[in-house]
Amino acid sequence: MKKDRTTLKQRKNTTQFQLTIRFIGLLISAVLILSIAIMGITVVELYESTEKQADLLEDSLKNSGGKEAKEWQKVLVEKGSNDSSLYLVHVQLDTGEVIYSSEDAKEVFQEFSQLKQFLVFDRILWTSEIEPYYYASFQKDGAKVTLLVDMEDQFDLIGRIFSLTIFITLAVIILGSLITHRFSKNLSGSLVVMDEEINRLNVSDSKQQLTIPKTPQEVQNISKSFNQLLEKQRVYLKREQQFVTDASHELRTPIAAVRGHVNLIKRRGKSHPEVIPTSLSYIDKESKRLEILVEKLLLLGRLDTQFNTEKLDLSLIIQQTINELKVMMTQEIVIEIETGIFVEGQVEHFYQIARNLVENAMKYTEPSGTITVTLFSVEGTIQLIVEDSGMGIPDEEKAKIFERFYRVDRSRSSEISGTGIGLSIVKELVEKYQGDIIVTDVLPQGTRFAVTFKTQIK
Ligand code: ADP
């Protein structure tokens, strides 16, 4: 029962229903106003024309009527021969004598006292047979003349117009409802189809999309936008699934290594205690790798969330990051930092950008090499450049190094510990601040990472 009521309510809220109801309402109002106007004008026109007829008769009687009963009779017979059925005249002479224009007139005037008034038109009277008459009276030479003009034809005409109006109104309502219903069904039909398709849609099936209707334009636009959103969502989903697979894979390797060495100690620790220190150092190394990996994964997860920004001294952040890493650095370092460069953002983000780039330069450059860190502002942009004289990155690998978990030639970097996440974090962070990062070669040997931020706060 409740469900029925909800479906009924839902039906009432559909565009089709609302459009039909409103359109029919409008149609009925328009037809009614038009009918009332036509009826009103016709009634007034007919009333005025009858009034004119009565005035004409009155004028002609005033001009031609005499004092005597005979004279009156003559005049009335003359008038009566022309329009005996149209006019009924009653003359009461001062002598008390009464003259009628015809036998009909006599009958009607005998009932005169019982005649009723028609609504607001006090000049229209009804007989018991419900025949309408226009009423007028005047005095002439002591005689009281009363006129009745038959209005039956006029009332017939009004009746016919009234019936026609009712008929047209009904026809408009029926036809109008059918046409509007069909029309609005066509309009909202594409929305209904769209709703059904969305309900049936399987997001993981990349081939499924919404059908784009030719009309109406609005629904066509919504369908296109929906398909674009769907596409973006699918790319995002795929990326997330890939990320979970890669992350589990990366986590499994160090865990397997740790478990292997724990088992080795358990099995042979007692009989061959010399394996213990080597295994422990492996466990230490692998658990450290795990710790770094988990930290970076957590950082990656946090990147999608909202963050508060504040005004930051970027020059200071870069300098402090280098100072922190300098202790572990074996290479020579050249620092060229312009002071007083400010940005709007979060300290952690800029720290991560600088730390990952400088750490990579340290990892992939031999101890005798040189690392250069430059920060300066030019033409409203901020440039952070980290250069090294290390092993370099082959051209075909340059685009891939920013992908999550990607490491250039695993055999080459197997000696160097790493997760393959660092540069993807850097790229995401840089893009978060509408900046860009490019990687180029340093001749004769080495790599150069240039980060550009477009805005600068003074
Ligand atoms: P990783 O933890 O492996 O360093 P990154 O995402 O930071 O992960 O880097 C991805 C890959 O890019 C590295 O494995 C390395 O092969 C390459 N790479 C990054 N920085 C440098 C660099 N300064 N010189 C040479 N190769 C680099």
Residues whose N, C-alpha, C, O or C-beta is under 5 A from the ligand:
A	BS01	ADP	N360 A361 Y364 G390 G392 I393 I401 Y406 R407 V408 S413 S417 G418 T419 G420 I421 G422 L423 S424 T447
